[in-house]
C-alpha cells in the first residue's frame, strides 16, 4: 500500500509557478550533467550482457537460474538513509562525506520508488510532460532530489581484490531519472537513462572494512525528455543495486547467437567473448538431459577476444510453444587449465526472419498474440518482483497470450530469463518516448541533433544488455517519438549490430512517417477493415503488426472478431498487441474511515487522486487500461481474447455428424496436448456427454473426426447445442490436468420458445379509479399507477416482489469508451474532435420525460386484461408505448414500442428498467455466460448460469456499465426464501442487474463512493449499443452494434416465482 504523505502544497505551488515562467537558463551558464544532452554517463563501464560470474563451474551450473547466489555478488539493496528535497537548491550539501550526520534522516527501502515510500508526489500523465519541455531543458526549480546514504562492510574474502588488480563493480539496474555516485566521500560518476543499468568500476574507491556510499537522484533530467511514457511518473532507485567481484583474468562480456536451420534441423552456435588478462575460455554446451551435443572446446584468448562458430548436426529449436533451452557453460581457464571463474547461460536455437512478406520463426509464419506490459505493482509502483512476474506469465499462458511488448522501455533483466524459460516472444523496446512533441515528422526531439547521441545510446544499452535472450524476436526503437533522423540513426545502428533480429518502430509507418526506420509495418489502433489498404500503401516485402489495438480501458474489447478473422487468415498479418496488460492503480486506504458498499477499506487510485488538489495536470483514469486489474483480477475482455486466440478451431459438418478440427499451433501437434470433452445441451441442460481422444493433428493441419452416435441421435425439437471443450492432457506450471484452453459451441438444431403457463384455477379481478388500476388473482395482486406511469406493486402470498415496475430506459452508465467519446465527461482534457457521443446525452433523462397521457384498461376475450401506457419522450421527439397483458395465471406480457420520425442521436439502450427489493439477490439465467456479454462481445457459450447481484458487479477503475448478459432466453431473480420473478423472451433479450442506479454509477469516481445497496435495478432490454474498444478516445462501436433506427419493438413475459 502506498505510504503517501502529501508534500508542502505551498512549496510545490510556488515552484510550479516558477518553472512556468523561467526554466533556469542564463547566458554563459555551465549546465549540470542532468541538464546537458551532451552528457549521458560519466565514468561508467561500457554496456554488457547481464551476468554475474561464479568461482567455479559447479556453482555456476547449480545456480544457473539464480545468478545472484554467486559468492561474487553482494547486494546493497535494503534500508538506506534518505532525504527528500523539493528543489536542487535545497538538497543537503556535503551529504556524501562519510562523517556527515544522517541520524535524523528518514529511512527508505531500496529498491523502491520514493513516492510509494511516502516522499513526494505521484504524477500520472499520458502525453504532456510534467514540466515545461519546449526549451529542451530539465526543470531547475521544481525538480525534487532524493539523497541516499548507507554504509556496508566489504567482505574479508574480497579484501585481496583491492590489492591484486581484481576489479569490483557497482551495478545499478535502474534509477529514475538521473544520479550522481560517491563512495567514501569521493565522486565516482554520473548516469541517466532510467531503464538500463549503470555500472561503475569502484575498485580504487573501496577500502577494507566499512565503506560509505552516497547517491543523489534527480526526479527530472534532460533524459526525462525521452521518457514521456504513458504511466505514473515515479522516481528513485527502483531496481537492485549490487557489487560484484571480477578477477584479473576473467570474462567481461559475451554474445551468443543460436541459429536454427529449419530445412535440415541443424544449428549453429556463434559465441564471441571479451576477456581480461591472458586466460582462455572453455565452452561446453549441455542439453537439459545432461548430455553434450557439441564437443567441449577451448577458445584461445587473442588480444582479449575469443570467438567460435560451432556447427551442430541436429538441435531442438526454441519457440514460445516449446521453449527448449540448452546450457552454455563458459569457464575462464589459466595456463594449467585451472578454472578461474565460470558463467552458465541458458540459450536457445531459433531463427527469426521476414521472408515473402511474412514474419517467420523457425521457418513458420507465427501469429503474435500479444499484450503491452508496463512494469507495475499496486503497492511498489515500478518495482516488480519474481512473484508478480510469474503471476503475469501464468495468466498469459492460461489465456493464450504468447508475446509481450515491453512498453515502453527495457524491463528488469529477470523478465527476459523467465520469458526464455517459459516461452514468451518479446519485443524489447528502448526507453524512448517523446510523445509530448508529437508523433509525426515534426517531433522536435527526433529532429534535434543535440539528442541524437541520447537516442542511440538508449538503443545500444538495451541491445547490449539483452542480446543473449532467445525470447527476444524484435528490437523496438521506442514509442510515439515521431519519425526522423534520430530514430533513423537508431535503426541503422541496431540493424548493423544484430542482423539476427527484426527492428521495429511503429512511428516510421505511422500515417505521417516515411517508413524507412523499421523492418515491419506497424500501426496502432488501426481499424480492422483498413488492414488491406495499409498493406497496399506500403507495398510488398514487409508484414504488418498492430503494436497496440483493442484498448482495454474499463468495459471494452468489443468486435475482436473483426480483427482476428483477418489475423488468422492473412499471412502478412504477424499479430497484434493489446493495450494493455494491467491497470496501473496504486493501492490506497479509503479516506476518512469510510467503508465501501461491500465492506471494502482499500481501493486503487488513478491519476488525479494526488494531483488534483495541487492543480497539476493529469490524465485521470487513462492509466487503467488493463486486461487485468491492479490486483491481477481477470477482466471479461481477457477471457474473450482467450477464445479468439485459442489454438484450436472446430467447425460442425453440414450433416451434424462430424467436426473439422484445425490445429492453430505453429509447432505442436494436438493429440499430445488435449483431450476433447463433449456435451449435448437441451434448453441449457446437459443430456449427454463424453470424452474423445484426438488423433494426431499436426501444426497448422485440420482433420475431420466423427462425433459419437449420441450426438446425431438427438431429438431436435428443443433448442440443442453441442459444446466441445479442449482440456489439457498434462499439468504444467500454468494449469492442472484438465484445464480448458479452448472451446467451441455449435447449434445442432431446435428453437427456443417460451413455455406455456399452467392454466389458472380462477379468473382475474380488475378495477380502477382515477389514479390506480388493480388486477388480482389467486394469492397475487398487481397495482398500476397512472401518475407514476408504471406497475407499482406486485405481491404474491403477501410478499412484495417489486419496488417499481418497468419504465422505458434509453441510458446506460457510461463506459470509459463512452466517456472518451463524451457521452459524459471523461475527466481528461476535452477534445472537440472526439465528441461523437456528446449529442447522445439527450437520452440521459429521457425516462423522466416519458409522459403517457392516460392508462387504458381493456378486458380481453381470453380472460386476460391489457393496460396500455402511451406517451412521448424528449418533448415529442419520439413516441414510446408500454403495454401490459396480464394473464389469469398471473403472468404479464410486456410489449415495448419506440418510434420517431426524426433523426435522433445514437441511443445507448433500448429497454426497460425495473426496481426490485434489495433481498432479491440470487440470479439465474439461460443465455450466454458466465462472463458478461454485449452485442459486440458475445463470445460466451449458451447455457444456464447463476450468480448473485454482488458477484455480477465487475469492478473497473471507475464505476460504469458492467455485468450485462445477451441472448437471454430467461432470467430469474429471487430472494433467499425463493420468492422472485422470472422473465422470458420469445426474442433474445439483453439483461442486467445491479445494486446501483445509473445516475449513481455515472457520477462516482470510485466504487467505494457508491451508496449502500437498498434495492436492485433490473434491466430487461432489447439491446444496448456495443462497448467498442478500437480506441477509448472517440471511436464508436461498429455500425452494426449501434442503436440508430427510427423504430424498435420487442416483448417479454414476467411471472412470479414462489418457494417449492
Secondary structure, 3 states (H helix, E strand, C coil): CCCCCCCCHHHHHHHHHHHHHCCCCCCCCCCCHHHCCCCCEECCCCCCCCCCCECCHHHHHHCCCCHHHCCCEEECCEEEEEEEECCHHHCCCCCCCCCCCCCCCEEEEECCCCCCCCCCCCEEECCCCCCCCCCCCCCCCCCCEEEEEEEEEECHHHHHHHCCCCCEEEEECCEECEEEEEECCEEEEEEECCCCCEEEECHHHCCCEEEEEEEEEECCCHHHHHECCCEEECCEECCCEEEEECCCCCEEEEEEEEEEECCCCEEEEEEEEEECCCCEEEEEEECCCCCCCEEEEEECCECCEEEEEEEECCCCCECCCCECCEEEEEEEECCCCCEEEEEEEEECCCCEEEECCEEEECCEECCEEEEECCCCECCCECCCCHHHHHHHHHHHHHCCCCEEECCCCCCCHHHHHHHHHHCCEEEEECCCECHHHCCCCCCHHHHCHHHHHHHHHHHHHHHHHHCCCCCEEEEECCECCCCCHHHHHHHHHHHHHCCCCEEECHHHHCCCCCCCCCCCEEEECCCHHHHHHHHHHHCCCCCEEEEEECCCCCCCCCCHHHHHHHHHHCCCEEEEEECCCECCCEEEECHHHCCCCCCCCEEEECCCCCCHHHCCCCCHHHHCCCCECCCCCECHHHHHHHHHCCCEEEEECCCCCEEEEEECCCCCCCCCCEEEEEEEEECCEEEEEEEEECCCCCCCCEEEEECCHHHHCCCCCCCEEEEEEEEECCCCCCCCCCCEEEEEEEEEECCCCCCCCCCCCCCCEEEECCCEEEEEECCEEEEEECCCCEEEEEEECCEECCCEEEEEECCCCCCHHHHHCCCCCCCCCCCCCCCCCHHHHHHCCHHHHCEEEEEEEEECCCCCEEEEEEEEECCCCEEEEEEEEECCCCCEEEEEEEECCCCCCCCCEEEEEEEEECCCCEEEEEEECCCCCECCECCCCEEEEEEEHHHHCCCCCCCCCCCCEEEEEEEEEECCCCCEEEEEEEEEEEEEEECCCHHHHHHCCCHHHCCCCCEEEEEEEEEECCCCCCCCCCCCCCHHHCCCCCEEEEEEEEEEECCC
